């Protein structure tokens, strides 16, 4: 690096900012051996990126609480915020005087824009306090192409017509816009670019033109995950509606909706499962909750891993389910009989596991030995899809069943993520994500199992571990009460009625026919797919063979994932010749399906080398090794 180093970081969301912060920190610690220039490039907002842009409305909330996040690689030490030292998001949020957001117990769920402001604060602190010889250059531009010049350096062609040249390039581009296709389940009439019908395609909620949905309309919403709650918030709170607490318990959720008159008359939602994403339990211990697995341990996962031949359903899933139930029965026994009995249960699990190859049976044997056989184990598939195989006479019949499911989830959440055995157990899915990744990433499964994992086996893990603040379930129930929300049912289908010029949502499991809607919003996050990515940059990288799709190939079978093929850490893209390019790095969502659950991007306070912090450290170590 004696002749200097120029690094371009494309995308300055949490991953890009983490790379910049850690790169400048490590150079400051060791001292530069030559001048270093870092181009921090973002087409939306330099310092926070697209998802966390600071111009979005307050009703768009985070799904993590403030105490779960930091973007500095080290804690504040009493000095100015600078590379390597600075406040966590919670510390910054309290000091900043923010009052928007939602408080649940002791946890604060901030507006998304507030996290964007924090990321920008981190980035600005890094720029301002970069050591001598290090220059961080913010560039608000779209990168249209990355090519090599005759010297082997990378030339970044920008939307303005300008160029930047770099020795190394880090791609941290985040969520992509993908082209619609038949797999989206949207009628061709809506997919036409010139359609007069208001069809709002899947995009971050801050970018959706909700003004196209007129007041008093009936609007359909496809998908009931995290983005679904963004849509609900924008069409109600964003239109001047209010949720107020009733005295006592009030309605089902304890909230009542007061309409403004500017919201849709009715929102008709539907999804594959027919239920909204589960809510998180009240945080009873702030900060990062650690969990030491009993059965689904790192050594166990490594022993289970059979690259190219692994079967997730047979080899991995039973151990995950067993670990969830270990936590579940441990909490139940602790609540009923005290911590000593709970620890005795764990000992019995370990003993039983040595006597049987079936981890689920080991847990049940330990349960029975503790006299707890009256308690059934958690069925993750049922909790993710409670209406699988059920049919309902009509919408009212289904809504009664849906209310029971949402009320039950809300009741568990209100008891807390420690005191409630179910919510405590489901936190295990979040706590063991890295172990789940170890089992499946980089071809850990056979092509057939990998295909099945992406198509549906992963759904319960992501659906039950993601979660949103419990106030969202309260708002959901309040909107059902007011008549502003209805759910079409599970397995929702969207068709086109040419006679009325409207889309129709139906569920094959709910009788009574479908519901015609005046507008349609796609609230399903599209899966990353190189072949359908609208980005001019991605198209160029694929065309030139710089990025390729990862093929999981074994035993005569092959699964083309559509995710960017990368090496293991530090994640060099594999080019068309099959060789990793050691001067390029790809982090996050573009690599989904090669790596799993890349839409989660956090670094927990006190654990700088966990989560995306680990990825950033790996990239920075490689950048500075040359």
Steps between C-alpha positions, in 0.01 A plus 500: 500500500810722489388653170158576643165332485168611356188315612148555367209395719179488298203531733513676836233327702603317819737264317674771299534731800640212709766429238600868482507540880706188559737569212579848631524366857747224411716736296506740793608220734785375285590824323469546122789374288387731222211731414155341511192634322158354567214587266168450684243488223123488526227591254253586776660653807867469586543379856174311544400364160160417363317306771599740778467827308423793728206646305252225581200548729502414870232233466757272331647328806801280552449135589805497730500700821760771545698299757576225248709708260827682459705611199825584678751218539575604858320667790503867584799587718405851607676663206345616175325246278765381258615186317503216753316683778150636518155463652267211435176581323314502834753741655488731200118484483460603864750784465346625176166581662292290261144451621342322203484123500325242715586391853424137589598427858853632536578469129473778245418433136618807316387639165711367217618848413652533849727204433591665171596814693712288733678328211565840345639620834735200509611557142552874554704428815722265300551756224575779747745301713674292235874479577757688296548341161144362485234683301136391489317654204116493502360454149126522445474331164363187340771263380407375153798279425822363648766407245877448496744733331829402336681521837258261667334773707124522520319785328162592646272672249256731674152616406617858456752395239793525741739226600690377803792259493572254782737217584234312696120509486257394772141440387252560783207586277213369715144450379453478124206577276417186305297456186156350551431160358243225502631380838373821659142377475382831357264492198654602169248782473658663806850427386452711187688829524207698363235361733261765635425294809705623801754222553778590742793265449717363775735773618615645832196671651675839504511487119144382435260760359210435737321806358391271216269328749198730535316560825199273535640236265522128562867413466656155484836418659704195405724375781471523879862520609695796632424715194128439550510696824675784319210512255243500782682785673524713186132453410375577852743700713644654185152620403431664836333208677579434867517202731394575858500294816163401634443495874580157638551231241269669249482311172689180420833676483442784745499759220220671313541654154372853440474553124583827328272440203799508266594133532367219279155374587644152534838332470472139384817303571610151412805281504617142478438438871209738556650634825710809567861453604529422869581773751796505733466449872545794736874537564554404862873537477633772274803449283614184329356183642751218480401135481719193543354215293466161661443287190537723193859592577778610266674164531174323425436715192850438369450127542167519316635705210538295180578745218310408186309223676339652810124459544362791700170330586668182627841616622454851634137591566447238773789644701369857467152393609645302789704799618192722493319247716792471739462873562122467520491224761791657690291819537183308590673293765680802638172689532321211669772341711793740520847534348638186659242281328558684173873423515422138585292484183797615292713224652235244413490629141875447464475151646205404280672633190789259553250214499306588185581635155172692493543839671126555521456173688781599735315818592171317553668234714647772722162675512326180610766429760425840650127425516407754233344267241175699508678775304528446124816608319502803272420414139686767300318417177163545669602831657615626163193371312217451751234465229675236289242247382205688652195630314251766608135552405548869428692817587336543842586144597860553396527835676391345831778243467751768399411713800566207731844447348601867518358547853687191616827623350447841659429347841824301486693811392361710785629249754853565379789338318626335820190434712294360213633153413383517139653840419813405693532184292442677169784738586723194454435522125643850502790407729608201289485663158876475453484127570215462253713683244794273574282204411372628166737767362746438218346178375442333835190335353440280199357682198156347562498592869637847424221553250240386754659718770471815289150407379350448843694310767666821617166679536419401861850596614487847346130561571523408868838658575457839332213657690374853541403713805185372669325834446465393137277207601295738715454727200412201281220399735377860532470524121306173491267647765446822307432316175793661320685168467399159378716199421402298194659187640793264448628400158368827360460525124474812291299500178368762261132575436492653153134598531555728799864584430596396854727246662343229713654332807380152591610225736437137404455425871232762564153468351276780385686618190767762459525873567541749217744782571550844347877497542769244580822526699769233486651492849716192444872556505634356174768236528838610365552363151782596266291416197213732597693787660406830333826670597714609208808424708391144573414440134847621396679289762312189388547575130875542546529184709620687811199375695358154443212309653587237757425148379468231765605193306537145627402149397383602155257758638544877491319789663553843345439727799505843336724627781849640433758223522763598756787337680482449873622797706601758381235436233672552166264463202569197281529604137395317184829310490429361846767707677438736793606859429717586798452874457121495514266424793124443513309530826140450598187452294653437155648180645172368642457127424878454510480632854173511693298773672703785355218752545589506870784747543583597857802513728398450864657727763788333678549245222684685221585182313148363483246550225602734224792609718663163432461547124642852516800384701572223249492743207714761676760244606533392137513858373791577730686172448628599156 
